[in-house]
């Protein structure tokens, strides 16, 4: 079994969407504000997914889980780029 790819596009497929480049072109202030809201959406979606699993509503839980994943992917795609360590 091979290890997981380290390519950013594999780990975050949202990066391949053309609209992400437009979002990255926003001012740093606008991107940080949008990132904050997306992370809030991610948190709320995860809570809703968990609640739906507990009440035995798998389709609704899967929907909210997917919403949370996409919100997180977009937030990381537009946020400040973390410094990478050089080996």
PyMOL Python script that loads the backbone (N, CA, C, O; Angstrom):
from pymol import cmd

cmd.read_pdbstr("""\
ATOM      1  N   UNK A   1       0.845  -1.171   0.000  1.00  0.00           N
ATOM      2  CA  UNK A   1       0.000   0.000   0.000  1.00  0.00           C
ATOM      3  C   UNK A   1       0.889   1.231   0.000  1.00  0.00           C
ATOM      4  O   UNK A   1       1.824   1.326   0.795  1.00  0.00           O
ATOM      5  N   UNK A   2       0.602   2.170  -0.885  1.00  0.00           N
ATOM      6  CA  UNK A   2       1.427   3.368  -0.972  1.00  0.00           C
ATOM      7  C   UNK A   2       0.905   4.438  -0.020  1.00  0.00           C
ATOM      8  O   UNK A   2      -0.256   4.415   0.389  1.00  0.00           O
ATOM      9  N   UNK A   3       1.786   5.378   0.324  1.00  0.00           N
ATOM     10  CA  UNK A   3       1.418   6.470   1.210  1.00  0.00           C
ATOM     11  C   UNK A   3       0.525   7.473   0.504  1.00  0.00           C
ATOM     12  O   UNK A   3       0.367   7.439  -0.717  1.00  0.00           O
ATOM     13  N   UNK A   4      -0.043   8.345   1.274  1.00  0.00           N
ATOM     14  CA  UNK A   4      -0.923   9.367   0.739  1.00  0.00           C
ATOM     15  C   UNK A   4      -0.099  10.420  -0.001  1.00  0.00           C
ATOM     16  O   UNK A   4       1.000  10.770   0.428  1.00  0.00           O
ATOM     17  N   UNK A   5      -0.627  10.913  -1.094  1.00  0.00           N
ATOM     18  CA  UNK A   5       0.079  11.899  -1.891  1.00  0.00           C
ATOM     19  C   UNK A   5       0.313  13.181  -1.096  1.00  0.00           C
ATOM     20  O   UNK A   5      -0.520  13.570  -0.277  1.00  0.00           O
ATOM     21  N   UNK A   6       1.433  13.824  -1.337  1.00  0.00           N
ATOM     22  CA  UNK A   6       1.716  15.086  -0.668  1.00  0.00           C
ATOM     23  C   UNK A   6       1.369  16.284  -1.547  1.00  0.00           C
ATOM     24  O   UNK A   6       1.569  17.431  -1.146  1.00  0.00           O
ATOM     25  N   UNK A   7       0.847  16.018  -2.751  1.00  0.00           N
ATOM     26  CA  UNK A   7       0.453  17.106  -3.639  1.00  0.00           C
ATOM     27  C   UNK A   7      -0.756  17.834  -3.055  1.00  0.00           C
ATOM     28  O   UNK A   7      -1.734  17.211  -2.642  1.00  0.00           O
ATOM     29  N   UNK A   8      -0.671  19.158  -3.029  1.00  0.00           N
ATOM     30  CA  UNK A   8      -1.755  19.969  -2.468  1.00  0.00           C
ATOM     31  C   UNK A   8      -3.074  19.725  -3.196  1.00  0.00           C
ATOM     32  O   UNK A   8      -4.130  19.688  -2.564  1.00  0.00           O
ATOM     33  N   UNK A   9      -3.025  19.557  -4.520  1.00  0.00           N
ATOM     34  CA  UNK A   9      -4.242  19.363  -5.308  1.00  0.00           C
ATOM     35  C   UNK A   9      -4.932  18.036  -5.003  1.00  0.00           C
ATOM     36  O   UNK A   9      -6.142  17.905  -5.188  1.00  0.00           O
ATOM     37  N   UNK A  10      -4.161  17.052  -4.536  1.00  0.00           N
ATOM     38  CA  UNK A  10      -4.743  15.759  -4.181  1.00  0.00           C
ATOM     39  C   UNK A  10      -5.389  15.860  -2.797  1.00  0.00           C
ATOM     40  O   UNK A  10      -6.485  15.342  -2.579  1.00  0.00           O
ATOM     41  N   UNK A  11      -4.717  16.515  -1.883  1.00  0.00           N
ATOM     42  CA  UNK A  11      -5.235  16.650  -0.529  1.00  0.00           C
ATOM     43  C   UNK A  11      -6.413  17.619  -0.461  1.00  0.00           C
ATOM     44  O   UNK A  11      -7.299  17.460   0.379  1.00  0.00           O
ATOM     45  N   UNK A  12      -6.428  18.630  -1.345  1.00  0.00           N
ATOM     46  CA  UNK A  12      -7.509  19.610  -1.360  1.00  0.00           C
ATOM     47  C   UNK A  12      -7.936  19.834  -2.809  1.00  0.00           C
ATOM     48  O   UNK A  12      -7.421  20.739  -3.466  1.00  0.00           O
ATOM     49  N   UNK A  13      -8.874  19.021  -3.321  1.00  0.00           N
ATOM     50  CA  UNK A  13      -9.271  19.122  -4.726  1.00  0.00           C
ATOM     51  C   UNK A  13      -9.913  20.451  -5.093  1.00  0.00           C
ATOM     52  O   UNK A  13     -10.003  20.777  -6.277  1.00  0.00           O
ATOM     53  N   UNK A  14     -10.360  21.225  -4.113  1.00  0.00           N
ATOM     54  CA  UNK A  14     -10.946  22.535  -4.378  1.00  0.00           C
ATOM     55  C   UNK A  14      -9.914  23.450  -5.048  1.00  0.00           C
ATOM     56  O   UNK A  14     -10.281  24.370  -5.779  1.00  0.00           O
ATOM     57  N   UNK A  15      -8.639  23.198  -4.799  1.00  0.00           N
ATOM     58  CA  UNK A  15      -7.580  24.028  -5.383  1.00  0.00           C
ATOM     59  C   UNK A  15      -7.596  24.011  -6.906  1.00  0.00           C
ATOM     60  O   UNK A  15      -7.084  24.938  -7.533  1.00  0.00           O
ATOM     61  N   UNK A  16      -8.168  22.981  -7.510  1.00  0.00           N
ATOM     62  CA  UNK A  16      -8.195  22.878  -8.965  1.00  0.00           C
ATOM     63  C   UNK A  16      -9.334  23.676  -9.592  1.00  0.00           C
ATOM     64  O   UNK A  16      -9.391  23.797 -10.816  1.00  0.00           O
ATOM     65  N   UNK A  17     -10.225  24.213  -8.800  1.00  0.00           N
ATOM     66  CA  UNK A  17     -11.354  24.977  -9.338  1.00  0.00           C
ATOM     67  C   UNK A  17     -10.894  26.379  -9.759  1.00  0.00           C
ATOM     68  O   UNK A  17     -10.194  27.050  -9.000  1.00  0.00           O
ATOM     69  N   UNK A  18     -11.277  26.822 -10.949  1.00  0.00           N
ATOM     70  CA  UNK A  18     -10.865  28.145 -11.422  1.00  0.00           C
ATOM     71  C   UNK A  18     -11.317  29.289 -10.503  1.00  0.00           C
ATOM     72  O   UNK A  18     -10.618  30.296 -10.388  1.00  0.00           O
ATOM     73  N   UNK A  19     -12.446  29.148  -9.867  1.00  0.00           N
ATOM     74  CA  UNK A  19     -12.954  30.217  -9.012  1.00  0.00           C
ATOM     75  C   UNK A  19     -12.076  30.459  -7.785  1.00  0.00           C
ATOM     76  O   UNK A  19     -12.114  31.543  -7.204  1.00  0.00           O
ATOM     77  N   UNK A  20     -11.289  29.463  -7.387  1.00  0.00           N
ATOM     78  CA  UNK A  20     -10.407  29.630  -6.227  1.00  0.00           C
ATOM     79  C   UNK A  20      -9.364  30.708  -6.514  1.00  0.00           C
ATOM     80  O   UNK A  20      -9.000  31.469  -5.617  1.00  0.00           O
ATOM     81  N   UNK A  21      -8.883  30.779  -7.743  1.00  0.00           N
ATOM     82  CA  UNK A  21      -7.915  31.824  -8.107  1.00  0.00           C
ATOM     83  C   UNK A  21      -8.544  33.207  -7.941  1.00  0.00           C
ATOM     84  O   UNK A  21      -7.872  34.148  -7.519  1.00  0.00           O
ATOM     85  N   UNK A  22      -9.822  33.332  -8.269  1.00  0.00           N
ATOM     86  CA  UNK A  22     -10.516  34.618  -8.087  1.00  0.00           C
ATOM     87  C   UNK A  22     -10.629  34.962  -6.608  1.00  0.00           C
ATOM     88  O   UNK A  22     -10.457  36.118  -6.220  1.00  0.00           O
ATOM     89  N   UNK A  23     -10.919  33.956  -5.782  1.00  0.00           N
ATOM     90  CA  UNK A  23     -11.012  34.203  -4.343  1.00  0.00           C
ATOM     91  C   UNK A  23      -9.654  34.601  -3.768  1.00  0.00           C
ATOM     92  O   UNK A  23      -9.573  35.455  -2.886  1.00  0.00           O
ATOM     93  N   UNK A  24      -8.599  33.985  -4.268  1.00  0.00           N
ATOM     94  CA  UNK A  24      -7.247  34.316  -3.796  1.00  0.00           C
ATOM     95  C   UNK A  24      -6.828  35.719  -4.210  1.00  0.00           C
ATOM     96  O   UNK A  24      -5.922  36.298  -3.612  1.00  0.00           O
ATOM     97  N   UNK A  25      -7.483  36.271  -5.235  1.00  0.00           N
ATOM     98  CA  UNK A  25      -7.153  37.616  -5.699  1.00  0.00           C
ATOM     99  C   UNK A  25      -7.797  38.694  -4.826  1.00  0.00           C
ATOM    100  O   UNK A  25      -7.475  39.874  -4.965  1.00  0.00           O
ATOM    101  N   UNK A  26      -8.699  38.300  -3.934  1.00  0.00           N
ATOM    102  CA  UNK A  26      -9.308  39.278  -3.021  1.00  0.00           C
ATOM    103  C   UNK A  26      -8.253  39.852  -2.093  1.00  0.00           C
ATOM    104  O   UNK A  26      -7.170  39.287  -1.935  1.00  0.00           O
ATOM    105  N   UNK A  27      -8.579  40.974  -1.484  1.00  0.00           N
ATOM    106  CA  UNK A  27      -7.647  41.587  -0.536  1.00  0.00           C
ATOM    107  C   UNK A  27      -7.421  40.639   0.639  1.00  0.00           C
ATOM    108  O   UNK A  27      -8.284  39.816   0.944  1.00  0.00           O
ATOM    109  N   UNK A  28      -6.273  40.748   1.298  1.00  0.00           N
ATOM    110  CA  UNK A  28      -6.009  39.880   2.455  1.00  0.00           C
ATOM    111  C   UNK A  28      -7.079  40.002   3.540  1.00  0.00           C
ATOM    112  O   UNK A  28      -7.435  39.013   4.182  1.00  0.00           O
ATOM    113  N   UNK A  29      -7.582  41.204   3.739  1.00  0.00           N
ATOM    114  CA  UNK A  29      -8.624  41.410   4.756  1.00  0.00           C
ATOM    115  C   UNK A  29      -9.905  40.664   4.391  1.00  0.00           C
ATOM    116  O   UNK A  29     -10.527  40.018   5.235  1.00  0.00           O
ATOM    117  N   UNK A  30     -10.287  40.766   3.116  1.00  0.00           N
ATOM    118  CA  UNK A  30     -11.505  40.079   2.660  1.00  0.00           C
ATOM    119  C   UNK A  30     -11.336  38.572   2.761  1.00  0.00           C
ATOM    120  O   UNK A  30     -12.257  37.869   3.175  1.00  0.00           O
ATOM    121  N   UNK A  31     -10.159  38.071   2.384  1.00  0.00           N
ATOM    122  CA  UNK A  31      -9.918  36.631   2.465  1.00  0.00           C
ATOM    123  C   UNK A  31      -9.968  36.143   3.905  1.00  0.00           C
ATOM    124  O   UNK A  31     -10.536  35.085   4.179  1.00  0.00           O
ATOM    125  N   UNK A  32      -9.385  36.895   4.824  1.00  0.00           N
ATOM    126  CA  UNK A  32      -9.421  36.471   6.230  1.00  0.00           C
ATOM    127  C   UNK A  32     -10.845  36.466   6.778  1.00  0.00           C
ATOM    128  O   UNK A  32     -11.222  35.570   7.533  1.00  0.00           O
ATOM    129  N   UNK A  33     -11.635  37.471   6.394  1.00  0.00           N
ATOM    130  CA  UNK A  33     -13.036  37.523   6.843  1.00  0.00           C
ATOM    131  C   UNK A  33     -13.815  36.334   6.280  1.00  0.00           C
ATOM    132  O   UNK A  33     -14.571  35.684   7.002  1.00  0.00           O
ATOM    133  N   UNK A  34     -13.629  36.056   4.995  1.00  0.00           N
ATOM    134  CA  UNK A  34     -14.319  34.927   4.361  1.00  0.00           C
ATOM    135  C   UNK A  34     -13.858  33.611   4.967  1.00  0.00           C
ATOM    136  O   UNK A  34     -14.674  32.721   5.207  1.00  0.00           O
ATOM    137  N   UNK A  35     -12.563  33.479   5.216  1.00  0.00           N
ATOM    138  CA  UNK A  35     -12.039  32.266   5.821  1.00  0.00           C
ATOM    139  C   UNK A  35     -12.664  32.048   7.201  1.00  0.00           C
ATOM    140  O   UNK A  35     -13.035  30.925   7.543  1.00  0.00           O
ATOM    141  N   UNK A  36     -12.779  33.095   7.976  1.00  0.00           N
ATOM    142  CA  UNK A  36     -13.383  32.977   9.305  1.00  0.00           C
ATOM    143  C   UNK A  36     -14.822  32.478   9.225  1.00  0.00           C
ATOM    144  O   UNK A  36     -15.231  31.615  10.002  1.00  0.00           O
ATOM    145  N   UNK A  37     -15.578  33.020   8.294  1.00  0.00           N
ATOM    146  CA  UNK A  37     -16.971  32.592   8.133  1.00  0.00           C
ATOM    147  C   UNK A  37     -17.056  31.150   7.653  1.00  0.00           C
ATOM    148  O   UNK A  37     -17.916  30.393   8.104  1.00  0.00           O
ATOM    149  N   UNK A  38     -16.172  30.768   6.745  1.00  0.00           N
ATOM    150  CA  UNK A  38     -16.175  29.385   6.243  1.00  0.00           C
ATOM    151  C   UNK A  38     -15.833  28.401   7.356  1.00  0.00           C
ATOM    152  O   UNK A  38     -16.417  27.319   7.429  1.00  0.00           O
ATOM    153  N   UNK A  39     -14.899  28.765   8.217  1.00  0.00           N
ATOM    154  CA  UNK A  39     -14.560  27.872   9.330  1.00  0.00           C
ATOM    155  C   UNK A  39     -15.714  27.770  10.325  1.00  0.00           C
ATOM    156  O   UNK A  39     -15.908  26.730  10.955  1.00  0.00           O
ATOM    157  N   UNK A  40     -16.479  28.854  10.463  1.00  0.00           N
ATOM    158  CA  UNK A  40     -17.676  28.807  11.309  1.00  0.00           C
ATOM    159  C   UNK A  40     -18.731  27.890  10.692  1.00  0.00           C
ATOM    160  O   UNK A  40     -19.380  27.117  11.397  1.00  0.00           O
ATOM    161  N   UNK A  41     -18.896  27.983   9.382  1.00  0.00           N
ATOM    162  CA  UNK A  41     -19.819  27.079   8.676  1.00  0.00           C
ATOM    163  C   UNK A  41     -19.367  25.640   8.857  1.00  0.00           C
ATOM    164  O   UNK A  41     -20.190  24.757   9.100  1.00  0.00           O
ATOM    165  N   UNK A  42     -18.067  25.396   8.741  1.00  0.00           N
ATOM    166  CA  UNK A  42     -17.534  24.045   8.910  1.00  0.00           C
ATOM    167  C   UNK A  42     -17.876  23.504  10.297  1.00  0.00           C
ATOM    168  O   UNK A  42     -18.322  22.365  10.431  1.00  0.00           O
ATOM    169  N   UNK A  43     -17.672  24.304  11.302  1.00  0.00           N
ATOM    170  CA  UNK A  43     -17.951  23.870  12.673  1.00  0.00           C
ATOM    171  C   UNK A  43     -19.430  23.560  12.864  1.00  0.00           C
ATOM    172  O   UNK A  43     -19.786  22.533  13.442  1.00  0.00           O
ATOM    173  N   UNK A  44     -20.285  24.448  12.377  1.00  0.00           N
ATOM    174  CA  UNK A  44     -21.729  24.243  12.509  1.00  0.00           C
ATOM    175  C   UNK A  44     -22.169  23.005  11.729  1.00  0.00           C
ATOM    176  O   UNK A  44     -22.987  22.224  12.215  1.00  0.00           O
ATOM    177  N   UNK A  45     -21.635  22.824  10.532  1.00  0.00           N
ATOM    178  CA  UNK A  45     -22.003  21.652   9.716  1.00  0.00           C
ATOM    179  C   UNK A  45     -21.583  20.361  10.404  1.00  0.00           C
ATOM    180  O   UNK A  45     -22.324  19.379  10.377  1.00  0.00           O
ATOM    181  N   UNK A  46     -20.410  20.351  11.018  1.00  0.00           N
ATOM    182  CA  UNK A  46     -19.959  19.143  11.730  1.00  0.00           C
ATOM    183  C   UNK A  46     -20.885  18.823  12.898  1.00  0.00           C
ATOM    184  O   UNK A  46     -21.199  17.658  13.141  1.00  0.00           O
ATOM    185  N   UNK A  47     -21.321  19.850  13.621  1.00  0.00           N
ATOM    186  CA  UNK A  47     -22.257  19.620  14.730  1.00  0.00           C
ATOM    187  C   UNK A  47     -23.581  19.058  14.218  1.00  0.00           C
ATOM    188  O   UNK A  47     -24.144  18.136  14.808  1.00  0.00           O
ATOM    189  N   UNK A  48     -24.066  19.618  13.122  1.00  0.00           N
ATOM    190  CA  UNK A  48     -25.328  19.133  12.552  1.00  0.00           C
ATOM    191  C   UNK A  48     -25.192  17.697  12.049  1.00  0.00           C
ATOM    192  O   UNK A  48     -26.118  16.897  12.186  1.00  0.00           O
ATOM    193  N   UNK A  49     -24.047  17.375  11.474  1.00  0.00           N
ATOM    194  CA  UNK A  49     -23.817  16.005  11.006  1.00  0.00           C
ATOM    195  C   UNK A  49     -23.837  15.037  12.185  1.00  0.00           C
ATOM    196  O   UNK A  49     -24.469  13.982  12.123  1.00  0.00           O
ATOM    197  N   UNK A  50     -23.145  15.402  13.249  1.00  0.00           N
ATOM    198  CA  UNK A  50     -23.110  14.539  14.437  1.00  0.00           C
ATOM    199  C   UNK A  50     -24.512  14.350  15.022  1.00  0.00           C
ATOM    200  O   UNK A  50     -24.893  13.244  15.404  1.00  0.00           O
ATOM    201  N   UNK A  51     -25.261  15.436  15.085  1.00  0.00           N
ATOM    202  CA  UNK A  51     -26.633  15.360  15.608  1.00  0.00           C
ATOM    203  C   UNK A  51     -27.497  14.451  14.733  1.00  0.00           C
ATOM    204  O   UNK A  51     -28.306  13.675  15.240  1.00  0.00           O
ATOM    205  N   UNK A  52     -27.318  14.555  13.422  1.00  0.00           N
ATOM    206  CA  UNK A  52     -28.092  13.713  12.499  1.00  0.00           C
ATOM    207  C   UNK A  52     -27.721  12.243  12.635  1.00  0.00           C
ATOM    208  O   UNK A  52     -28.596  11.381  12.560  1.00  0.00           O
ATOM    209  N   UNK A  53     -26.434  11.939  12.834  1.00  0.00           N
ATOM    210  CA  UNK A  53     -26.033  10.541  13.043  1.00  0.00           C
ATOM    211  C   UNK A  53     -26.676   9.992  14.309  1.00  0.00           C
ATOM    212  O   UNK A  53     -27.160   8.860  14.327  1.00  0.00           O
ATOM    213  N   UNK A  54     -26.679  10.804  15.375  1.00  0.00           N
ATOM    214  CA  UNK A  54     -27.257  10.342  16.647  1.00  0.00           C
ATOM    215  C   UNK A  54     -28.756  10.092  16.533  1.00  0.00           C
ATOM    216  O   UNK A  54     -29.290   9.221  17.220  1.00  0.00           O
ATOM    217  N   UNK A  55     -29.441  10.844  15.674  1.00  0.00           N
ATOM    218  CA  UNK A  55     -30.886  10.665  15.516  1.00  0.00           C
ATOM    219  C   UNK A  55     -31.217   9.725  14.355  1.00  0.00           C
ATOM    220  O   UNK A  55     -32.356   9.659  13.894  1.00  0.00           O
ATOM    221  N   UNK A  56     -30.200   9.004  13.897  1.00  0.00           N
ATOM    222  CA  UNK A  56     -30.354   7.981  12.845  1.00  0.00           C
ATOM    223  C   UNK A  56     -30.928   8.543  11.548  1.00  0.00           C
ATOM    224  O   UNK A  56     -31.899   8.023  10.998  1.00  0.00           O
ATOM    225  N   UNK A  57     -30.300   9.619  11.077  1.00  0.00           N
ATOM    226  CA  UNK A  57     -30.668  10.221   9.800  1.00  0.00           C
ATOM    227  C   UNK A  57     -29.416  10.285   8.914  1.00  0.00           C
ATOM    228  O   UNK A  57     -28.880  11.365   8.663  1.00  0.00           O
ATOM    229  N   UNK A  58     -28.958   9.116   8.441  1.00  0.00           N
ATOM    230  CA  UNK A  58     -27.694   9.080   7.686  1.00  0.00           C
ATOM    231  C   UNK A  58     -27.634   9.972   6.454  1.00  0.00           C
ATOM    232  O   UNK A  58     -26.598  10.599   6.233  1.00  0.00           O
ATOM    233  N   UNK A  59     -28.688  10.069   5.632  1.00  0.00           N
ATOM    234  CA  UNK A  59     -28.568  10.946   4.456  1.00  0.00           C
ATOM    235  C   UNK A  59     -28.331  12.413   4.840  1.00  0.00           C
ATOM    236  O   UNK A  59     -27.540  13.112   4.206  1.00  0.00           O
ATOM    237  N   UNK A  60     -29.022  12.861   5.876  1.00  0.00           N
ATOM    238  CA  UNK A  60     -28.856  14.242   6.329  1.00  0.00           C
ATOM    239  C   UNK A  60     -27.467  14.418   6.937  1.00  0.00           C
ATOM    240  O   UNK A  60     -26.823  15.446   6.726  1.00  0.00           O
ATOM    241  N   UNK A  61     -27.008  13.428   7.683  1.00  0.00           N
ATOM    242  CA  UNK A  61     -25.676  13.480   8.289  1.00  0.00           C
ATOM    243  C   UNK A  61     -24.606  13.545   7.208  1.00  0.00           C
ATOM    244  O   UNK A  61     -23.653  14.316   7.328  1.00  0.00           O
ATOM    245  N   UNK A  62     -24.749  12.756   6.165  1.00  0.00           N
ATOM    246  CA  UNK A  62     -23.769  12.764   5.075  1.00  0.00           C
ATOM    247  C   UNK A  62     -23.749  14.123   4.375  1.00  0.00           C
ATOM    248  O   UNK A  62     -22.685  14.621   4.008  1.00  0.00           O
ATOM    249  N   UNK A  63     -24.920  14.717   4.194  1.00  0.00           N
ATOM    250  CA  UNK A  63     -25.003  16.041   3.569  1.00  0.00           C
ATOM    251  C   UNK A  63     -24.233  17.061   4.388  1.00  0.00           C
ATOM    252  O   UNK A  63     -23.403  17.792   3.850  1.00  0.00           O
ATOM    253  N   UNK A  64     -24.506  17.116   5.700  1.00  0.00           N
ATOM    254  CA  UNK A  64     -23.839  18.105   6.544  1.00  0.00           C
ATOM    255  C   UNK A  64     -22.351  17.826   6.672  1.00  0.00           C
ATOM    256  O   UNK A  64     -21.553  18.759   6.753  1.00  0.00           O
ATOM    257  N   UNK A  65     -21.969  16.566   6.692  1.00  0.00           N
ATOM    258  CA  UNK A  65     -20.543  16.234   6.749  1.00  0.00           C
ATOM    259  C   UNK A  65     -19.838  16.740   5.485  1.00  0.00           C
ATOM    260  O   UNK A  65     -18.745  17.301   5.565  1.00  0.00           O
ATOM    261  N   UNK A  66     -20.458  16.544   4.337  1.00  0.00           N
ATOM    262  CA  UNK A  66     -19.869  17.028   3.084  1.00  0.00           C
ATOM    263  C   UNK A  66     -19.780  18.550   3.073  1.00  0.00           C
ATOM    264  O   UNK A  66     -18.780  19.111   2.626  1.00  0.00           O
ATOM    265  N   UNK A  67     -20.816  19.214   3.561  1.00  0.00           N
ATOM    266  CA  UNK A  67     -20.777  20.686   3.645  1.00  0.00           C
ATOM    267  C   UNK A  67     -19.593  21.141   4.493  1.00  0.00           C
ATOM    268  O   UNK A  67     -18.892  22.086   4.133  1.00  0.00           O
ATOM    269  N   UNK A  68     -19.376  20.476   5.603  1.00  0.00           N
ATOM    270  CA  UNK A  68     -18.262  20.826   6.474  1.00  0.00           C
ATOM    271  C   UNK A  68     -16.912  20.621   5.801  1.00  0.00           C
ATOM    272  O   UNK A  68     -16.004  21.437   5.953  1.00  0.00           O
ATOM    273  N   UNK A  69     -16.786  19.538   5.065  1.00  0.00           N
ATOM    274  CA  UNK A  69     -15.524  19.264   4.370  1.00  0.00           C
ATOM    275  C   UNK A  69     -15.254  20.335   3.320  1.00  0.00           C
ATOM    276  O   UNK A  69     -14.148  20.870   3.248  1.00  0.00           O
ATOM    277  N   UNK A  70     -16.261  20.649   2.506  1.00  0.00           N
ATOM    278  CA  UNK A  70     -16.067  21.659   1.469  1.00  0.00           C
ATOM    279  C   UNK A  70     -15.758  23.027   2.060  1.00  0.00           C
ATOM    280  O   UNK A  70     -14.886  23.736   1.558  1.00  0.00           O
ATOM    281  N   UNK A  71     -16.461  23.404   3.119  1.00  0.00           N
ATOM    282  CA  UNK A  71     -16.189  24.698   3.754  1.00  0.00           C
ATOM    283  C   UNK A  71     -14.748  24.759   4.248  1.00  0.00           C
ATOM    284  O   UNK A  71     -14.077  25.778   4.086  1.00  0.00           O
ATOM    285  N   UNK A  72     -14.276  23.677   4.846  1.00  0.00           N
ATOM    286  CA  UNK A  72     -12.901  23.635   5.332  1.00  0.00           C
ATOM    287  C   UNK A  72     -11.884  23.682   4.201  1.00  0.00           C
ATOM    288  O   UNK A  72     -10.866  24.365   4.306  1.00  0.00           O
ATOM    289  N   UNK A  73     -12.159  22.958   3.120  1.00  0.00           N
ATOM    290  CA  UNK A  73     -11.248  22.967   1.971  1.00  0.00           C
ATOM    291  C   UNK A  73     -11.143  24.367   1.366  1.00  0.00           C
ATOM    292  O   UNK A  73     -10.050  24.829   1.038  1.00  0.00           O
ATOM    293  N   UNK A  74     -12.279  25.033   1.223  1.00  0.00           N
ATOM    294  CA  UNK A  74     -12.259  26.378   0.646  1.00  0.00           C
ATOM    295  C   UNK A  74     -11.556  27.345   1.596  1.00  0.00           C
ATOM    296  O   UNK A  74     -10.778  28.191   1.155  1.00  0.00           O
ATOM    297  N   UNK A  75     -11.824  27.225   2.888  1.00  0.00           N
ATOM    298  CA  UNK A  75     -11.176  28.105   3.864  1.00  0.00           C
ATOM    299  C   UNK A  75      -9.663  27.965   3.806  1.00  0.00           C
ATOM    300  O   UNK A  75      -8.943  28.963   3.838  1.00  0.00           O
ATOM    301  N   UNK A  76      -9.182  26.740   3.722  1.00  0.00           N
ATOM    302  CA  UNK A  76      -7.728  26.537   3.650  1.00  0.00           C
ATOM    303  C   UNK A  76      -7.159  26.973   2.300  1.00  0.00           C
ATOM    304  O   UNK A  76      -6.003  27.389   2.218  1.00  0.00           O
ATOM    305  N   UNK A  77      -7.963  26.879   1.246  1.00  0.00           N
ATOM    306  CA  UNK A  77      -7.489  27.276  -0.082  1.00  0.00           C
ATOM    307  C   UNK A  77      -7.293  28.785  -0.185  1.00  0.00           C
ATOM    308  O   UNK A  77      -6.420  29.237  -0.926  1.00  0.00           O
ATOM    309  N   UNK A  78      -8.079  29.570   0.538  1.00  0.00           N
ATOM    310  CA  UNK A  78      -7.983  31.027   0.420  1.00  0.00           C
ATOM    311  C   UNK A  78      -7.229  31.673   1.567  1.00  0.00           C
ATOM    312  O   UNK A  78      -6.910  32.860   1.516  1.00  0.00           O
ATOM    313  N   UNK A  79      -6.942  30.891   2.607  1.00  0.00           N
ATOM    314  CA  UNK A  79      -6.269  31.454   3.772  1.00  0.00           C
ATOM    315  C   UNK A  79      -4.796  31.691   3.525  1.00  0.00           C
ATOM    316  O   UNK A  79      -4.266  31.342   2.471  1.00  0.00           O
ATOM    317  N   UNK A  80      -4.139  32.289   4.506  1.00  0.00           N
ATOM    318  CA  UNK A  80      -2.697  32.499   4.361  1.00  0.00           C
ATOM    319  C   UNK A  80      -1.994  31.163   4.211  1.00  0.00           C
ATOM    320  O   UNK A  80      -2.343  30.190   4.879  1.00  0.00           O
ATOM    321  N   UNK A  81      -1.039  31.120   3.364  1.00  0.00           N
ATOM    322  CA  UNK A  81      -0.314  29.870   3.120  1.00  0.00           C
ATOM    323  C   UNK A  81       0.645  29.602   4.269  1.00  0.00           C
ATOM    324  O   UNK A  81       1.438  30.473   4.625  1.00  0.00           O
ATOM    325  N   UNK A  82       0.585  28.409   4.854  1.00  0.00           N
ATOM    326  CA  UNK A  82       1.496  28.091   5.951  1.00  0.00           C
ATOM    327  C   UNK A  82       2.924  27.958   5.431  1.00  0.00           C
ATOM    328  O   UNK A  82       3.159  27.581   4.283  1.00  0.00           O
ATOM    329  N   UNK A  83       3.850  28.272   6.294  1.00  0.00           N
ATOM    330  CA  UNK A  83       5.260  28.135   5.938  1.00  0.00           C
ATOM    331  C   UNK A  83       5.576  26.642   5.893  1.00  0.00           C
ATOM    332  O   UNK A  83       5.185  25.890   6.785  1.00  0.00           O
ATOM    333  N   UNK A  84       6.276  26.228   4.860  1.00  0.00           N
ATOM    334  CA  UNK A  84       6.674  24.828   4.743  1.00  0.00           C
ATOM    335  C   UNK A  84       8.085  24.662   5.249  1.00  0.00           C
ATOM    336  O   UNK A  84       8.955  25.494   4.992  1.00  0.00           O
ATOM    337  N   UNK A  85       8.305  23.582   5.970  1.00  0.00           N
ATOM    338  CA  UNK A  85       9.639  23.289   6.433  1.00  0.00           C
ATOM    339  C   UNK A  85      10.456  22.688   5.304  1.00  0.00           C
ATOM    340  O   UNK A  85       9.966  21.851   4.545  1.00  0.00           O
ATOM    341  N   UNK A  86      11.656  23.104   5.203  1.00  0.00           N
ATOM    342  CA  UNK A  86      12.546  22.518   4.199  1.00  0.00           C
ATOM    343  C   UNK A  86      13.369  21.443   4.868  1.00  0.00           C
ATOM    344  O   UNK A  86      13.895  21.630   5.964  1.00  0.00           O
ATOM    345  N   UNK A  87      13.474  20.311   4.192  1.00  0.00           N
ATOM    346  CA  UNK A  87      14.225  19.185   4.755  1.00  0.00           C
ATOM    347  C   UNK A  87      15.655  19.221   4.336  1.00  0.00           C
ATOM    348  O   UNK A  87      16.433  18.348   4.719  1.00  0.00           O
TER     349      UNK A  87
END
""", "prot")
cmd.dss("prot")
cmd.show_as("cartoon", "prot")
cmd.util.cbc("prot")
cmd.orient("prot")
